Amino acid sequence: MSNIRTGEYNTLPIQDTAEFGLFLGWDDDRVLLPKRYMPSMFELGQELRVFVYRDSEDRRVATTQTPHGCVGEFASVEIVDLTPHGAFAGWGLDKDLFIPFAQQRAALRIGDRHIVYISLHERTDRVIGSTDVGRYFDYDIEPIRVGTEVSLLVFGRNEVGSQVVVDNRYRGIVYHNEAFTSLKTGESLTGYVKALREDDRLDISLRRIGHDATLDAKDLILRALSEAGGRLSLHDKSPPEEIRSALGMSKKLFKRALGGLYRDRRVTLQGDGIELVSTTSDPQSE
């Protein structure tokens, strides 16, 4: 059994040199690093971190290029070619990622961006992608705690919100009325677990939960005031859309944070806006 893992990063020693590249690995368990990826200086036994995949002739090959994702991960890719057997997507390597018809949730078009799950084809040991990502999520969300900071990758939209891959593992949603901006497929961002749903999916907020959310909102208001010269034409009677457009937060959160800043004597409330108590205040010094 090979110790070299296809579709993943491997740290391998330089075993031998050849006219067309370097052989990495041990004894008969080795892989070629083509000449164009060779470091300018090296020595036998030196270890290199490389990504391993199979080329069009089914040979394992190493590269120092960086793919958008490894086996077992979700990644954003762009469809670059269509064939009678499936589609090909650019994913950061010279060799495009193959997406078989059996792994396509819907018809693909050149130029479209999709989120794929990357896996190994059982028979060929080749790296393939799947746009039918729903089957690859982990739906055991019991260990997750509300308020946890998580990484997000947007993979689609429906009538209620943007669907996201959570921590490269779980399925979640950011509701349209809580996003404050249009999220695009392939966009990566940070979020916070808002709730664990009965259908084993996660409700995600783009802002911290509870007390931490108020602290973040207070800091954002102070920064906005500072950048605006110490005054904003926003107040607790401002329309929610105006607050959302200016600060990217709900009116409820704005009022809660504003009340805290007033009690802390950081701002004064005017009839038509708010002002910093001192225009030299620096929210970063808090």
N, C-alpha and C positions, 0 to 999 in steps of 0.2 A: 504493500500500500504506500502511495506517495505521501511524503510530508509536505509537498508543495500544493497549496490550495488554489484551485482555479476560481477566478472571479473575486479574489481578495488580494490584499497587500501581503507580501511575504518579505521577510528580511533574510537574504540568502548570501552565502559567501561566494566570492569569485573563485570558481574551480579551475578554469582554463581559458585561454585566449584562442581566437580563430580569426581568419581573415575577414569574416563577415560579422564578428561580434564577440561577446563574452558568454561562456557557459557558467551558469550559476547553479549551486546546489551541492549534492553529495553523490559521489560514485555514479551509478546509472540513473539516479533520481535527480535530473538536472533539467534546466530550461535555458533557452537562448535569449540573451539580451542583444538585439540587433545593433549593428555598429553605430547607427545614427543616434542611439540613446546612451552610448558609452560615455562615462565621465572622461574629462581630458587627462586626468591623472588617476592611477589606480595601482593596486598591487594584489597578487594572488592571496586569497584568504580574507581580503577586505569584504565587509558585508555591505550590501546595497539593499535599500528598500524599494521594491518594485511591485507593480500590479501584474498579475498573470491571467492570461486568457488564451483561447484557442483561435488560431488564424483560419483563413478560408480553406486551408488544406488540412485542418483538424490537428495541427501541431500546437503544442503549448508554447507560448512565447511571452516574454517579459517586456515591460515598458516602464519608463519613468514618467510617462504622461499621467495625468490625474483624471480618472473618470468621474462623472457626476454622482456615481453611487457604486457600491459593491453588492455582492450577492447577499440577500437578506435585508436590503434597504430599499427605500422608495426614492425616486429621483425625478427631476424635471428634465424632459428631453424634447427635442424638436424633430418632427417627422421629415426626413430628407429624401426618401425614395419609397416607391410601391412596386411590388413584384407579384407574380401569380401565387407565391407561397406565403407572402406576408409583407410587412413593412420594415423599413430600416430607419433608425433614429440616431441623430448625433448625440453623443454622450461624453465628449471630451477626448476620445481616442481616435487614432487614424482609422481603425476598423469600427464601422457603425454597429449599433446594437440591433439585433434582429428581434422583431415582434411577430411571432407566428399568428396566423388567422385564428387559431384556437384560443389565443390569449388576448384577442381584441374584443373589447366590450361593445364597440360600435365601429363603423367604417372610419378609417383614418384618411386624412388629407395632407399632402405635402405642405409644409409651412406651419401646421398646427402644433401647438405645444401641449403636451400631456404629461401627467404623472404616471410613472410605471413602477411596478415592483420588479426587482431584479432577482433572478434565480438561475439555477443550473438545469439544463435539460437533462433528464435522467439518463437517456440513452447515449447522447453524444458528448455529455460533459461540457457543452458550450453554454456560454452566458446568454440568456435571453431576457426579454422584457415582457411585461403584461400590463395592459391598460385596464384589465378587469381587477382593479386593486381591492375591491371589497372582500374577496375571498382570502386575502392575505393579512388582514388586520387581526390583532390579538384582542378578543372581546372579553378577556378576564380582567376587568378594571377594578376588582375589589381592593387591591393593594394601594390604589391611588388615593391621595388625600386632597380635599378641596383646598384651594389656595396655592397648590404646588406650581412653581414656575416650570413651563414646558416649552419645547421648541415646536414650531408649527410649519407645515408646508401645505399651501393651498392646492387642492386637487379638483375642485369643482364648485358649482353653485346650484342651489335649488330655490324654491319659492320663499324659504324662510331665512336662508343664510349661506355663508361660504363654508364648504366642507374642507376639513383640514386633517392632515396626518399629524398625530400628536406624538412627539418624542420618537419619531420614526417607527411607530409600533401600533398606536391606537387610533380609533376613528373619532373625530370630534366635529363640532360645528360652532362657528362664530355667527350669531344672529345679525341680520342686516341692520337692525335698529341699534346695535351695540358696537358696530364696527367703526362708524364715523368716517369711513373712507371706503372706496371700492377696492376690494382685494382681488388680485389677479392670479390665475392659475400659474403655479411655479414660484410664487412669492414666498419667501422664508421670513418668519418673524417670531417674536416671543409672545407667549400668552400665559394665562393662569387658569387653572381648573376651577370652574364655577360650580359645577354640579355633576354628579354621576347619575346617568339616566337608567331607567329600568330596561331599556333596549341595549344596554351594555355599550353605550356611546357616551361621549363627554361633551358637556356644554362648556365652552371656552370663552373667557373674557380677555380682551387685549389690555386691560388694566388690572392692577392688583386688586385683591378682594378686601372688603371691609376697611379696617383702620389703615392698612397699608395703602389702599387706594386713595384715601383722603390725604395722606402725606404726599403721595405722588402728585395729586391734583394741586395741593398748596404750592409745591415746588414749581409746577408748570405755570401757575398763575403769577408767581413772583418773577419767573424768568420772562414771561410775556410782558409784564409791567416794566421790567428793566429794559427790555429791547424796545419798548414803545416810549421810552423817555420818562417813565414813572406814572403814566396814566392810561387807563383803558376805558372806553365808553361802554362798558358792560356793568350790569348791576343785577340785583335779584329779581327785577321785573323784566329783564331782557328776554326776548323770545328764545325758546329752546334752540331753534335753527341757527340763530345768531351766535349763541354760545358754542354750539357744536362746530360751526364754521370757523370760529376764531381760535378755539382751544381744543377741539376734538374731544369734548367730554359732555356728559349729559347735564341738564340744568340741575338735577337733583344733586349730583356730585359737586357741581360748581358752587351751589349754595352752601353745602356742607363745608367745603374747603374754605370758602370766603368767610363764613362765620368763624372758623378756626383762626384765620389770619387776622380778623378784626379783634377777636379776644386776645390774640398774641400781640396786639398793637403793631402789626406789620403793615396794615393798610387802613385808610380812612374811607368811609362810604359817603359818596356825594350823590346828589339827586339824579345825576345823569352819568355816573361812572364811579370808578374806584381809583385811588391814588396810593402810591407807596408812602409810608410815613417818612422815609428818607430815600431819595433817589439814588443814594450811594449804597443802599442795602444790596448785599450779594447773597442770593439764596444758596450758593455753594459753600458759604462760610458757616452755614448752620451745622 
